[in-house]
Amino acid sequence: MPRFARALMLALVFAVLALAAGAAPVAAQDLSPSQKSALDAQERNLAQWEKEIPGIARTADLDFYQKRFDGALDQLRRNRIPETHPRAVALREKVEALKKLVESRRAGLQAGEAAKAKAADVSNYPDFDNDVNWLETQDKDYSRTQFFDDVDRVGRLVKQFNAVQEEWKKRNEAYQPLIAAAGKHGSFIKNKFEGARRAFVHFHESLNKVLSAAFAELPAAIDQALKLAEQGKAEQKPGFFTGGVRQQMELADTRLKLLAALNDKHEKYVTFSAKYREAQARIEELSSTLKEKILAETQPPQDKYTGADAEELRSAIASEWGKAWPKDEVLAVRMTSEAWKREVSWDETAPGSWKKTDMSFLYARVVVKSSATVATIYVAVVNLDNLTNSRSIGVQTKGGAWVVSEMLAANFK
């Protein structure tokens, strides 16, 4: 090859190498101002989205980012930015990386949403209905405004007050996943827990006030009963004994029973109990001089119950009374309750173990001929267990705490 030909070839090779070495800088310089501006905008968008995606809380919100990614790539095409330009390549790589970030976030959210949906499923709480009933019963029991209508029950409520609150805490903690899910059942039982909590506060505050009042009412009622008994004897008015005297002693009796249910070793209970027994003896002594007149003024109990089963209940009571007291001559059975009284309760039978009772009661009076001239009026109670649908009749009511009264047999109608 001639010398000048070799020189020409070498010159061509060096020229090609020079062009190849300078290709990238030349392409970067070829971007127009509008192309640069478009790239700048999309790079800022991607940087912002990279910050936002980890904080997205709902899978539905992640779907918008796919549209945004498509929009960013579309801007490259609209502005005719070369696909091989380094900034365009980097932008597409960034988009792919963000797509993976979106899917990673989606997987995490879906797992959390699945867990939340499971927590919100009430079927995970097989005792839900029983727990609702337990809470409703505590709410009703501890929201009471009357403390003397069932002093035995109030006494039990006081004795298991701490245990009930501990049980409330345990059940409330167990239901936190359901409550946190904020579904229908979670909101429902949350309100039940709150209702019971408010009832506990009410009971504690009210009981202290009731006890303070009882300490003053009890001796005052006893003193008033004695005063009326003395007056009744002095004025020969038997109505004092069947009216005011009895009312005041019944008032004192309910206060005394409440104190006994709470703490029958309390100093004030011991003192008031002795005072009450002394008053009873004195009133009995005073009334004995007017016994005939008191018997004459005592009227037979009236039938108040009008249910369709009234007659069947009277026969059942008479039958049970005859079995328990075969020597008694029963003159009549009177249904003195106007309607059944229903009581639902949950009582702690062992630490952490609770038993539900659901009972209805109907009271009656059994009039028995106790002598040729006197009839005695006793109490009988029909007990209906609503859980087992079984019935029993209480007739062991002679003496004890049961109220027994007498009347002239001739006045019985």
LONUDREN-367385 format. One record per residue (C-alpha): x, y, z; residue in three letters. Coordinates in nm, 3 decimals. Example, Ala and Ser with C-alpha at 12.3 -4.5 7.8 and 13.67 -1.06 7.14 Angstrom:
% residues 2
<site px="1.230" py="-0.450" pz="0.780" aa="ALA"/>
<site px="1.367" py="-0.106" pz="0.714" aa="SER"/>
***
This chain:
% residues 413
<site px="0.000" py="0.000" pz="0.000" aa="MET"/>
<site px="0.140" py="0.343" pz="-0.093" aa="PRO"/>
<site px="0.259" py="0.557" pz="0.198" aa="ARG"/>
<site px="-0.002" py="0.830" pz="0.142" aa="PHE"/>
<site px="-0.284" py="0.569" pz="0.141" aa="ALA"/>
<site px="-0.177" py="0.436" pz="0.479" aa="ARG"/>
<site px="-0.168" py="0.788" pz="0.618" aa="ALA"/>
<site px="-0.519" py="0.858" pz="0.488" aa="LEU"/>
<site px="-0.654" py="0.539" pz="0.646" aa="MET"/>
<site px="-0.502" py="0.621" pz="0.985" aa="LEU"/>
<site px="-0.651" py="0.968" pz="0.970" aa="ALA"/>
<site px="-0.997" py="0.822" pz="0.903" aa="LEU"/>
<site px="-0.963" py="0.581" pz="1.199" aa="VAL"/>
<site px="-0.863" py="0.861" pz="1.437" aa="PHE"/>
<site px="-1.158" py="1.072" pz="1.314" aa="ALA"/>
<site px="-1.406" py="0.788" pz="1.382" aa="VAL"/>
<site px="-1.260" py="0.730" pz="1.730" aa="LEU"/>
<site px="-1.284" py="1.100" pz="1.804" aa="ALA"/>
<site px="-1.650" py="1.110" pz="1.696" aa="LEU"/>
<site px="-1.733" py="0.803" pz="1.911" aa="ALA"/>
<site px="-1.560" py="0.948" pz="2.213" aa="ALA"/>
<site px="-1.754" py="1.274" pz="2.183" aa="GLY"/>
<site px="-2.099" py="1.129" pz="2.105" aa="ALA"/>
<site px="-2.250" py="1.145" pz="2.459" aa="ALA"/>
<site px="-2.158" py="1.506" pz="2.533" aa="PRO"/>
<site px="-2.298" py="1.614" pz="2.200" aa="VAL"/>
<site px="-2.637" py="1.432" pz="2.269" aa="ALA"/>
<site px="-2.669" py="1.595" pz="2.611" aa="ALA"/>
<site px="-2.621" py="1.929" pz="2.461" aa="GLN"/>
<site px="-2.887" py="1.857" pz="2.200" aa="ASP"/>
<site px="-3.182" py="1.881" pz="2.454" aa="LEU"/>
<site px="-3.398" py="2.182" pz="2.397" aa="SER"/>
<site px="-3.503" py="2.411" pz="2.685" aa="PRO"/>
<site px="-3.856" py="2.265" pz="2.678" aa="SER"/>
<site px="-3.720" py="1.911" pz="2.691" aa="GLN"/>
<site px="-3.499" py="1.998" pz="2.986" aa="LYS"/>
<site px="-3.795" py="2.161" pz="3.161" aa="SER"/>
<site px="-4.012" py="1.850" pz="3.104" aa="ALA"/>
<site px="-3.744" py="1.625" pz="3.249" aa="LEU"/>
<site px="-3.692" py="1.854" pz="3.545" aa="ASP"/>
<site px="-4.065" py="1.845" pz="3.624" aa="ALA"/>
<site px="-4.094" py="1.467" pz="3.606" aa="GLN"/>
<site px="-3.781" py="1.414" pz="3.814" aa="GLU"/>
<site px="-3.929" py="1.638" pz="4.083" aa="ARG"/>
<site px="-4.255" py="1.442" pz="4.066" aa="ASN"/>
<site px="-4.079" py="1.109" pz="4.108" aa="LEU"/>
<site px="-3.883" py="1.240" pz="4.407" aa="ALA"/>
<site px="-4.207" py="1.360" pz="4.569" aa="GLN"/>
<site px="-4.390" py="1.033" pz="4.503" aa="TRP"/>
<site px="-4.101" py="0.837" pz="4.652" aa="GLU"/>
<site px="-4.162" py="1.024" pz="4.979" aa="LYS"/>
<site px="-4.541" py="0.979" pz="4.967" aa="GLU"/>
<site px="-4.579" py="0.609" pz="4.886" aa="ILE"/>
<site px="-4.452" py="0.465" pz="5.219" aa="PRO"/>
<site px="-4.716" py="0.670" pz="5.404" aa="GLY"/>
<site px="-5.019" py="0.563" pz="5.195" aa="ILE"/>
<site px="-5.280" py="0.405" pz="5.425" aa="ALA"/>
<site px="-5.523" py="0.250" pz="5.173" aa="ARG"/>
<site px="-5.460" py="0.014" pz="4.883" aa="THR"/>
<site px="-5.713" py="0.205" pz="4.671" aa="ALA"/>
<site px="-5.496" py="0.518" pz="4.693" aa="ASP"/>
<site px="-5.199" py="0.331" pz="4.545" aa="LEU"/>
<site px="-5.383" py="0.281" pz="4.216" aa="ASP"/>
<site px="-5.346" py="0.651" pz="4.135" aa="PHE"/>
<site px="-4.968" py="0.618" pz="4.123" aa="TYR"/>
<site px="-4.978" py="0.384" pz="3.823" aa="GLN"/>
<site px="-5.157" py="0.656" pz="3.628" aa="LYS"/>
<site px="-4.898" py="0.906" pz="3.744" aa="ARG"/>
<site px="-4.612" py="0.683" pz="3.633" aa="PHE"/>
<site px="-4.773" py="0.642" pz="3.291" aa="ASP"/>
<site px="-4.814" py="1.018" pz="3.273" aa="GLY"/>
<site px="-4.447" py="1.077" pz="3.351" aa="ALA"/>
<site px="-4.335" py="0.843" pz="3.071" aa="LEU"/>
<site px="-4.586" py="0.998" pz="2.835" aa="ASP"/>
<site px="-4.421" py="1.335" pz="2.892" aa="GLN"/>
<site px="-4.096" py="1.193" pz="2.757" aa="LEU"/>
<site px="-4.272" py="1.087" pz="2.439" aa="ARG"/>
<site px="-4.467" py="1.410" pz="2.403" aa="ARG"/>
<site px="-4.150" py="1.614" pz="2.430" aa="ASN"/>
<site px="-3.960" py="1.379" pz="2.194" aa="ARG"/>
<site px="-3.685" py="1.320" pz="2.444" aa="ILE"/>
<site px="-3.449" py="1.053" pz="2.304" aa="PRO"/>
<site px="-3.496" py="0.719" pz="2.482" aa="GLU"/>
<site px="-3.118" py="0.674" pz="2.498" aa="THR"/>
<site px="-3.055" py="1.004" pz="2.668" aa="HIS"/>
<site px="-2.905" py="0.929" pz="3.015" aa="PRO"/>
<site px="-3.166" py="1.134" pz="3.201" aa="ARG"/>
<site px="-3.448" py="0.960" pz="3.015" aa="ALA"/>
<site px="-3.297" py="0.619" pz="3.094" aa="VAL"/>
<site px="-3.257" py="0.712" pz="3.460" aa="ALA"/>
<site px="-3.616" py="0.838" pz="3.477" aa="LEU"/>
<site px="-3.756" py="0.512" pz="3.338" aa="ARG"/>
<site px="-3.545" py="0.314" pz="3.585" aa="GLU"/>
<site px="-3.678" py="0.529" pz="3.866" aa="LYS"/>
<site px="-4.035" py="0.464" pz="3.752" aa="VAL"/>
<site px="-3.972" py="0.088" pz="3.763" aa="GLU"/>
<site px="-3.823" py="0.118" pz="4.111" aa="ALA"/>
<site px="-4.127" py="0.315" pz="4.231" aa="LEU"/>
<site px="-4.361" py="0.054" pz="4.083" aa="LYS"/>
<site px="-4.189" py="-0.206" pz="4.298" aa="LYS"/>
<site px="-4.221" py="0.025" pz="4.598" aa="LEU"/>
<site px="-4.594" py="0.057" pz="4.529" aa="VAL"/>
<site px="-4.639" py="-0.320" pz="4.512" aa="GLU"/>
<site px="-4.441" py="-0.368" pz="4.831" aa="SER"/>
<site px="-4.660" py="-0.113" pz="5.006" aa="ARG"/>
<site px="-4.972" py="-0.275" pz="4.861" aa="ARG"/>
<site px="-4.869" py="-0.617" pz="4.998" aa="ALA"/>
<site px="-4.816" py="-0.468" pz="5.343" aa="GLY"/>
<site px="-5.148" py="-0.286" pz="5.340" aa="LEU"/>
<site px="-5.337" py="-0.591" pz="5.215" aa="GLN"/>
<site px="-5.195" py="-0.798" pz="5.499" aa="ALA"/>
<site px="-5.296" py="-0.529" pz="5.749" aa="GLY"/>
<site px="-5.642" py="-0.493" pz="5.595" aa="GLU"/>
<site px="-5.690" py="-0.869" pz="5.604" aa="ALA"/>
<site px="-5.592" py="-0.873" pz="5.971" aa="ALA"/>
<site px="-5.828" py="-0.584" pz="6.038" aa="LYS"/>
<site px="-6.111" py="-0.755" pz="5.854" aa="ALA"/>
<site px="-6.050" py="-1.068" pz="6.056" aa="LYS"/>
<site px="-6.051" py="-0.869" pz="6.378" aa="ALA"/>
<site px="-6.379" py="-0.705" pz="6.275" aa="ALA"/>
<site px="-6.540" py="-1.044" pz="6.215" aa="ASP"/>
<site px="-6.766" py="-1.106" pz="6.516" aa="VAL"/>
<site px="-6.747" py="-1.480" pz="6.451" aa="SER"/>
<site px="-6.402" py="-1.463" pz="6.612" aa="ASN"/>
<site px="-6.584" py="-1.385" pz="6.938" aa="TYR"/>
<site px="-6.808" py="-1.687" pz="7.007" aa="PRO"/>
<site px="-6.916" py="-1.544" pz="7.346" aa="ASP"/>
<site px="-7.020" py="-1.208" pz="7.198" aa="PHE"/>
<site px="-7.391" py="-1.238" pz="7.285" aa="ASP"/>
<site px="-7.319" py="-1.360" pz="7.638" aa="ASN"/>
<site px="-7.065" py="-1.083" pz="7.693" aa="ASP"/>
<site px="-7.313" py="-0.822" pz="7.571" aa="VAL"/>
<site px="-7.572" py="-0.963" pz="7.811" aa="ASN"/>
<site px="-7.317" py="-0.960" pz="8.095" aa="TRP"/>
<site px="-7.239" py="-0.593" pz="8.027" aa="LEU"/>
<site px="-7.606" py="-0.497" pz="7.996" aa="GLU"/>
<site px="-7.682" py="-0.671" pz="8.325" aa="THR"/>
<site px="-7.398" py="-0.490" pz="8.504" aa="GLN"/>
<site px="-7.519" py="-0.162" pz="8.356" aa="ASP"/>
<site px="-7.873" py="-0.223" pz="8.482" aa="LYS"/>
<site px="-7.767" py="-0.352" pz="8.825" aa="ASP"/>
<site px="-7.516" py="-0.081" pz="8.903" aa="TYR"/>
<site px="-7.723" py="0.202" pz="8.752" aa="SER"/>
<site px="-7.997" py="0.145" pz="9.009" aa="ARG"/>
<site px="-8.147" py="0.442" pz="9.187" aa="THR"/>
<site px="-8.342" py="0.231" pz="9.438" aa="GLN"/>
<site px="-8.131" py="0.054" pz="9.698" aa="PHE"/>
<site px="-8.402" py="-0.077" pz="9.933" aa="PHE"/>
<site px="-8.628" py="-0.268" pz="9.694" aa="ASP"/>
<site px="-8.390" py="-0.567" pz="9.696" aa="ASP"/>
<site px="-8.131" py="-0.525" pz="9.968" aa="VAL"/>
<site px="-8.003" py="-0.881" pz="9.933" aa="ASP"/>
<site px="-7.920" py="-0.817" pz="9.568" aa="ARG"/>
<site px="-7.754" py="-0.485" pz="9.652" aa="VAL"/>
<site px="-7.546" py="-0.662" pz="9.915" aa="GLY"/>
<site px="-7.423" py="-0.913" pz="9.657" aa="ARG"/>
<site px="-7.345" py="-0.631" pz="9.415" aa="LEU"/>
<site px="-7.130" py="-0.464" pz="9.676" aa="VAL"/>
<site px="-6.946" py="-0.782" pz="9.770" aa="LYS"/>
<site px="-6.853" py="-0.862" pz="9.410" aa="GLN"/>
<site px="-6.798" py="-0.500" pz="9.303" aa="PHE"/>
<site px="-6.419" py="-0.533" pz="9.277" aa="ASN"/>
<site px="-6.445" py="-0.867" pz="9.097" aa="ALA"/>
<site px="-6.693" py="-0.721" pz="8.848" aa="VAL"/>
<site px="-6.459" py="-0.435" pz="8.765" aa="GLN"/>
<site px="-6.166" py="-0.672" pz="8.716" aa="GLU"/>
<site px="-6.379" py="-0.888" pz="8.488" aa="GLU"/>
<site px="-6.481" py="-0.575" pz="8.295" aa="TRP"/>
<site px="-6.114" py="-0.490" pz="8.237" aa="LYS"/>
<site px="-6.034" py="-0.844" pz="8.120" aa="LYS"/>
<site px="-6.323" py="-0.856" pz="7.873" aa="ARG"/>
<site px="-6.260" py="-0.502" pz="7.751" aa="ASN"/>
<site px="-5.899" py="-0.591" pz="7.669" aa="GLU"/>
<site px="-6.009" py="-0.904" pz="7.481" aa="ALA"/>
<site px="-6.242" py="-0.697" pz="7.262" aa="TYR"/>
<site px="-5.991" py="-0.423" pz="7.173" aa="GLN"/>
<site px="-5.916" py="-0.570" pz="6.824" aa="PRO"/>
<site px="-6.287" py="-0.571" pz="6.744" aa="LEU"/>
<site px="-6.334" py="-0.221" pz="6.883" aa="ILE"/>
<site px="-6.027" py="-0.088" pz="6.697" aa="ALA"/>
<site px="-6.168" py="-0.223" pz="6.370" aa="ALA"/>
<site px="-6.449" py="0.032" pz="6.418" aa="ALA"/>
<site px="-6.710" py="-0.192" pz="6.258" aa="GLY"/>
<site px="-7.075" py="-0.232" pz="6.354" aa="LYS"/>
<site px="-7.016" py="-0.494" pz="6.623" aa="HIS"/>
<site px="-6.708" py="-0.320" pz="6.759" aa="GLY"/>
<site px="-6.892" py="0.010" pz="6.802" aa="SER"/>
<site px="-7.187" py="-0.172" pz="6.956" aa="PHE"/>
<site px="-6.991" py="-0.350" pz="7.227" aa="ILE"/>
<site px="-6.775" py="-0.044" pz="7.289" aa="LYS"/>
<site px="-7.093" py="0.140" pz="7.392" aa="ASN"/>
<site px="-7.187" py="-0.151" pz="7.619" aa="LYS"/>
<site px="-6.850" py="-0.136" pz="7.793" aa="PHE"/>
<site px="-6.885" py="0.238" pz="7.839" aa="GLU"/>
<site px="-7.238" py="0.201" pz="7.979" aa="GLY"/>
<site px="-7.120" py="-0.050" pz="8.239" aa="ALA"/>
<site px="-6.822" py="0.170" pz="8.332" aa="ARG"/>
<site px="-7.049" py="0.469" pz="8.394" aa="ARG"/>
<site px="-7.278" py="0.246" pz="8.604" aa="ALA"/>
<site px="-6.987" py="0.147" pz="8.829" aa="PHE"/>
<site px="-6.907" py="0.513" pz="8.895" aa="VAL"/>
<site px="-7.273" py="0.590" pz="8.963" aa="HIS"/>
<site px="-7.310" py="0.296" pz="9.204" aa="PHE"/>
<site px="-7.004" py="0.387" pz="9.406" aa="HIS"/>
<site px="-7.110" py="0.751" pz="9.441" aa="GLU"/>
<site px="-7.477" py="0.674" pz="9.509" aa="SER"/>
<site px="-7.414" py="0.399" pz="9.764" aa="LEU"/>
<site px="-7.205" py="0.630" pz="9.980" aa="ASN"/>
<site px="-7.488" py="0.882" pz="9.981" aa="LYS"/>
<site px="-7.749" py="0.614" pz="10.056" aa="VAL"/>
<site px="-7.549" py="0.478" pz="10.349" aa="LEU"/>
<site px="-7.500" py="0.823" pz="10.495" aa="SER"/>
<site px="-7.876" py="0.881" pz="10.473" aa="ALA"/>
<site px="-7.954" py="0.535" pz="10.615" aa="ALA"/>
<site px="-7.748" py="0.601" pz="10.927" aa="PHE"/>
<site px="-7.975" py="0.898" pz="10.997" aa="ALA"/>
<site px="-8.306" py="0.749" pz="10.875" aa="GLU"/>
<site px="-8.285" py="0.421" pz="11.064" aa="LEU"/>
<site px="-8.287" py="0.548" pz="11.426" aa="PRO"/>
<site px="-8.532" py="0.824" pz="11.331" aa="ALA"/>
<site px="-8.777" py="0.569" pz="11.189" aa="ALA"/>
<site px="-8.751" py="0.352" pz="11.500" aa="ILE"/>
<site px="-8.812" py="0.650" pz="11.727" aa="ASP"/>
<site px="-9.111" py="0.759" pz="11.519" aa="GLN"/>
<site px="-9.259" py="0.406" pz="11.524" aa="ALA"/>
<site px="-9.233" py="0.395" pz="11.904" aa="LEU"/>
<site px="-9.387" py="0.740" pz="11.934" aa="LYS"/>
<site px="-9.684" py="0.640" pz="11.716" aa="LEU"/>
<site px="-9.727" py="0.310" pz="11.906" aa="ALA"/>
<site px="-9.742" py="0.490" pz="12.238" aa="GLU"/>
<site px="-9.994" py="0.734" pz="12.090" aa="GLN"/>
<site px="-10.199" py="0.451" pz="11.938" aa="GLY"/>
<site px="-10.228" py="0.275" pz="12.270" aa="LYS"/>
<site px="-10.304" py="0.595" pz="12.459" aa="ALA"/>
<site px="-10.578" py="0.693" pz="12.215" aa="GLU"/>
<site px="-10.698" py="0.335" pz="12.157" aa="GLN"/>
<site px="-10.643" py="0.365" pz="11.781" aa="LYS"/>
<site px="-10.546" py="0.028" pz="11.624" aa="PRO"/>
<site px="-10.500" py="0.198" pz="11.287" aa="GLY"/>
<site px="-10.177" py="0.348" pz="11.417" aa="PHE"/>
<site px="-10.026" py="-0.001" pz="11.439" aa="PHE"/>
<site px="-10.142" py="-0.120" pz="11.097" aa="THR"/>
<site px="-10.054" py="0.214" pz="10.940" aa="GLY"/>
<site px="-9.783" py="0.452" pz="11.060" aa="GLY"/>
<site px="-9.613" py="0.214" pz="11.305" aa="VAL"/>
<site px="-9.583" py="-0.059" pz="11.045" aa="ARG"/>
<site px="-9.459" py="0.184" pz="10.777" aa="GLN"/>
<site px="-9.186" py="0.325" pz="11.000" aa="GLN"/>
<site px="-9.070" py="-0.018" pz="11.113" aa="MET"/>
<site px="-9.062" py="-0.141" pz="10.752" aa="GLU"/>
<site px="-8.851" py="0.164" pz="10.660" aa="LEU"/>
<site px="-8.612" py="0.085" pz="10.945" aa="ALA"/>
<site px="-8.609" py="-0.283" pz="10.849" aa="ASP"/>
<site px="-8.498" py="-0.217" pz="10.489" aa="THR"/>
<site px="-8.217" py="0.013" pz="10.606" aa="ARG"/>
<site px="-8.109" py="-0.245" pz="10.862" aa="LEU"/>
<site px="-8.111" py="-0.524" pz="10.603" aa="LYS"/>
<site px="-7.895" py="-0.316" pz="10.369" aa="LEU"/>
<site px="-7.639" py="-0.257" pz="10.644" aa="LEU"/>
<site px="-7.643" py="-0.628" pz="10.726" aa="ALA"/>
<site px="-7.590" py="-0.722" pz="10.361" aa="ALA"/>
<site px="-7.289" py="-0.491" pz="10.345" aa="LEU"/>
<site px="-7.129" py="-0.570" pz="10.681" aa="ASN"/>
<site px="-7.321" py="-0.727" pz="10.966" aa="ASP"/>
<site px="-7.017" py="-0.679" pz="11.191" aa="LYS"/>
<site px="-7.020" py="-0.302" pz="11.152" aa="HIS"/>
<site px="-7.050" py="-0.119" pz="11.484" aa="GLU"/>
<site px="-7.347" py="0.089" pz="11.369" aa="LYS"/>
<site px="-7.531" py="-0.218" pz="11.242" aa="TYR"/>
<site px="-7.487" py="-0.394" pz="11.575" aa="VAL"/>
<site px="-7.614" py="-0.087" pz="11.762" aa="THR"/>
<site px="-7.913" py="-0.024" pz="11.532" aa="PHE"/>
<site px="-8.005" py="-0.393" pz="11.524" aa="SER"/>
<site px="-8.029" py="-0.404" pz="11.902" aa="ALA"/>
<site px="-8.236" py="-0.084" pz="11.901" aa="LYS"/>
<site px="-8.470" py="-0.231" pz="11.638" aa="TYR"/>
<site px="-8.529" py="-0.553" pz="11.835" aa="ARG"/>
<site px="-8.605" py="-0.354" pz="12.149" aa="GLU"/>
<site px="-8.855" py="-0.142" pz="11.954" aa="ALA"/>
<site px="-9.021" py="-0.453" pz="11.812" aa="GLN"/>
<site px="-9.069" py="-0.596" pz="12.160" aa="ALA"/>
<site px="-9.211" py="-0.269" pz="12.292" aa="ARG"/>
<site px="-9.448" py="-0.228" pz="11.996" aa="ILE"/>
<site px="-9.566" py="-0.588" pz="12.040" aa="GLU"/>
<site px="-9.635" py="-0.515" pz="12.405" aa="GLU"/>
<site px="-9.827" py="-0.196" pz="12.326" aa="LEU"/>
<site px="-10.028" py="-0.352" pz="12.045" aa="SER"/>
<site px="-10.129" py="-0.655" pz="12.249" aa="SER"/>
<site px="-10.377" py="-0.442" pz="12.440" aa="THR"/>
<site px="-10.546" py="-0.358" pz="12.108" aa="LEU"/>
<site px="-10.511" py="-0.698" pz="11.942" aa="LYS"/>
<site px="-10.882" py="-0.759" pz="11.898" aa="GLU"/>
<site px="-10.933" py="-0.419" pz="11.742" aa="LYS"/>
<site px="-10.627" py="-0.460" pz="11.515" aa="ILE"/>
<site px="-10.758" py="-0.799" pz="11.398" aa="LEU"/>
<site px="-11.096" py="-0.645" pz="11.331" aa="ALA"/>
<site px="-10.948" py="-0.370" pz="11.113" aa="GLU"/>
<site px="-10.715" py="-0.595" pz="10.912" aa="THR"/>
<site px="-10.862" py="-0.665" pz="10.567" aa="GLN"/>
<site px="-10.801" py="-0.973" pz="10.349" aa="PRO"/>
<site px="-10.545" py="-0.941" pz="10.064" aa="PRO"/>
<site px="-10.679" py="-0.856" pz="9.721" aa="GLN"/>
<site px="-10.629" py="-1.039" pz="9.392" aa="ASP"/>
<site px="-10.431" py="-0.820" pz="9.152" aa="LYS"/>
<site px="-10.296" py="-1.062" pz="8.895" aa="TYR"/>
<site px="-10.519" py="-1.102" pz="8.589" aa="THR"/>
<site px="-10.303" py="-1.325" pz="8.371" aa="GLY"/>
<site px="-10.462" py="-1.613" pz="8.180" aa="ALA"/>
<site px="-10.280" py="-1.858" pz="8.409" aa="ASP"/>
<site px="-10.407" py="-1.701" pz="8.732" aa="ALA"/>
<site px="-10.644" py="-1.983" pz="8.825" aa="GLU"/>
<site px="-10.390" py="-2.252" pz="8.742" aa="GLU"/>
<site px="-10.133" py="-2.075" pz="8.960" aa="LEU"/>
<site px="-10.376" py="-2.052" pz="9.254" aa="ARG"/>
<site px="-10.440" py="-2.426" pz="9.233" aa="SER"/>
<site px="-10.067" py="-2.500" pz="9.211" aa="ALA"/>
<site px="-9.991" py="-2.284" pz="9.516" aa="ILE"/>
<site px="-10.272" py="-2.444" pz="9.716" aa="ALA"/>
<site px="-10.142" py="-2.789" pz="9.620" aa="SER"/>
<site px="-9.783" py="-2.712" pz="9.723" aa="GLU"/>
<site px="-9.900" py="-2.552" pz="10.047" aa="TRP"/>
<site px="-10.102" py="-2.861" pz="10.129" aa="GLY"/>
<site px="-9.795" py="-3.083" pz="10.078" aa="LYS"/>
<site px="-9.576" py="-2.865" pz="10.301" aa="ALA"/>
<site px="-9.840" py="-2.791" pz="10.567" aa="TRP"/>
<site px="-10.096" py="-3.074" pz="10.554" aa="PRO"/>
<site px="-10.268" py="-2.969" pz="10.877" aa="LYS"/>
<site px="-10.352" py="-2.618" pz="10.752" aa="ASP"/>
<site px="-10.704" py="-2.528" pz="10.646" aa="GLU"/>
<site px="-10.648" py="-2.297" pz="10.347" aa="VAL"/>
<site px="-10.930" py="-2.046" pz="10.309" aa="LEU"/>
<site px="-10.798" py="-1.883" pz="9.992" aa="ALA"/>
<site px="-10.498" py="-1.803" pz="9.773" aa="VAL"/>
<site px="-10.477" py="-1.443" pz="9.653" aa="ARG"/>
<site px="-10.238" py="-1.335" pz="9.376" aa="MET"/>
<site px="-10.113" py="-1.005" pz="9.516" aa="THR"/>
<site px="-9.858" py="-0.922" pz="9.242" aa="SER"/>
<site px="-9.999" py="-0.735" pz="8.944" aa="GLU"/>
<site px="-9.739" py="-0.886" pz="8.709" aa="ALA"/>
<site px="-9.432" py="-1.106" pz="8.701" aa="TRP"/>
<site px="-9.111" py="-0.942" pz="8.819" aa="LYS"/>
<site px="-8.809" py="-1.051" pz="8.614" aa="ARG"/>
<site px="-8.451" py="-1.040" pz="8.740" aa="GLU"/>
<site px="-8.140" py="-1.125" pz="8.536" aa="VAL"/>
<site px="-7.809" py="-1.146" pz="8.716" aa="SER"/>
<site px="-7.452" py="-1.267" pz="8.671" aa="TRP"/>
<site px="-7.283" py="-1.380" pz="8.991" aa="ASP"/>
<site px="-6.925" py="-1.487" pz="9.044" aa="GLU"/>
<site px="-6.926" py="-1.853" pz="9.150" aa="THR"/>
<site px="-6.544" py="-1.878" pz="9.161" aa="ALA"/>
<site px="-6.261" py="-1.637" pz="9.074" aa="PRO"/>
<site px="-6.312" py="-1.549" pz="8.708" aa="GLY"/>
<site px="-6.615" py="-1.777" pz="8.671" aa="SER"/>
<site px="-6.959" py="-1.621" pz="8.626" aa="TRP"/>
<site px="-7.303" py="-1.781" pz="8.627" aa="LYS"/>
<site px="-7.613" py="-1.628" pz="8.474" aa="LYS"/>
<site px="-7.953" py="-1.653" pz="8.636" aa="THR"/>
<site px="-8.278" py="-1.535" pz="8.476" aa="ASP"/>
<site px="-8.575" py="-1.562" pz="8.708" aa="MET"/>
<site px="-8.930" py="-1.427" pz="8.718" aa="SER"/>
<site px="-9.127" py="-1.399" pz="9.042" aa="PHE"/>
<site px="-9.495" py="-1.370" pz="9.128" aa="LEU"/>
<site px="-9.610" py="-1.316" pz="9.487" aa="TYR"/>
<site px="-9.926" py="-1.451" pz="9.649" aa="ALA"/>
<site px="-10.086" py="-1.464" pz="9.990" aa="ARG"/>
<site px="-10.220" py="-1.782" pz="10.145" aa="VAL"/>
<site px="-10.499" py="-1.728" pz="10.399" aa="VAL"/>
<site px="-10.505" py="-2.006" pz="10.659" aa="VAL"/>
<site px="-10.766" py="-2.057" pz="10.935" aa="LYS"/>
<site px="-10.552" py="-2.070" pz="11.248" aa="SER"/>
<site px="-10.834" py="-2.078" pz="11.508" aa="SER"/>
<site px="-11.209" py="-2.055" pz="11.530" aa="ALA"/>
<site px="-11.190" py="-1.677" pz="11.509" aa="THR"/>
<site px="-10.852" py="-1.589" pz="11.353" aa="VAL"/>
<site px="-10.706" py="-1.631" pz="11.005" aa="ALA"/>
<site px="-10.332" py="-1.598" pz="10.938" aa="THR"/>
<site px="-10.198" py="-1.454" pz="10.611" aa="ILE"/>
<site px="-9.872" py="-1.604" pz="10.477" aa="TYR"/>
<site px="-9.659" py="-1.532" pz="10.171" aa="VAL"/>
<site px="-9.606" py="-1.773" pz="9.880" aa="ALA"/>
<site px="-9.374" py="-1.714" pz="9.585" aa="VAL"/>
<site px="-9.393" py="-1.858" pz="9.233" aa="VAL"/>
<site px="-9.042" py="-1.885" pz="9.084" aa="ASN"/>
<site px="-8.995" py="-1.925" pz="8.709" aa="LEU"/>
<site px="-8.649" py="-2.010" pz="8.575" aa="ASP"/>
<site px="-8.645" py="-1.855" pz="8.229" aa="ASN"/>
<site px="-8.326" py="-2.038" pz="8.128" aa="LEU"/>
<site px="-8.465" py="-2.386" pz="8.192" aa="THR"/>
<site px="-8.836" py="-2.297" pz="8.165" aa="ASN"/>
<site px="-8.895" py="-2.469" pz="8.499" aa="SER"/>
<site px="-9.121" py="-2.356" pz="8.781" aa="ARG"/>
<site px="-9.108" py="-2.392" pz="9.158" aa="SER"/>
<site px="-9.330" py="-2.258" pz="9.434" aa="ILE"/>
<site px="-9.187" py="-2.133" pz="9.761" aa="GLY"/>
<site px="-9.411" py="-2.215" pz="10.057" aa="VAL"/>
<site px="-9.159" py="-2.239" pz="10.343" aa="GLN"/>
<site px="-9.257" py="-1.891" pz="10.458" aa="THR"/>
<site px="-9.377" py="-1.941" pz="10.812" aa="LYS"/>
<site px="-9.165" py="-1.726" pz="11.040" aa="GLY"/>
<site px="-8.823" py="-1.588" pz="10.961" aa="GLY"/>
<site px="-8.808" py="-1.270" pz="10.759" aa="ALA"/>
<site px="-9.141" py="-1.329" pz="10.589" aa="TRP"/>
<site px="-9.422" py="-1.092" pz="10.684" aa="VAL"/>
<site px="-9.707" py="-1.269" pz="10.858" aa="VAL"/>
<site px="-10.030" py="-1.093" pz="10.955" aa="SER"/>
<site px="-10.357" py="-1.191" pz="11.115" aa="GLU"/>
<site px="-10.721" py="-1.097" pz="11.074" aa="MET"/>
<site px="-11.062" py="-1.204" pz="11.202" aa="LEU"/>
<site px="-11.180" py="-1.510" pz="11.016" aa="ALA"/>
<site px="-11.523" py="-1.356" pz="11.008" aa="ALA"/>
<site px="-11.390" py="-1.067" pz="10.798" aa="ASN"/>
<site px="-11.263" py="-1.298" pz="10.529" aa="PHE"/>
<site px="-11.454" py="-1.259" pz="10.207" aa="LYS"/>
***
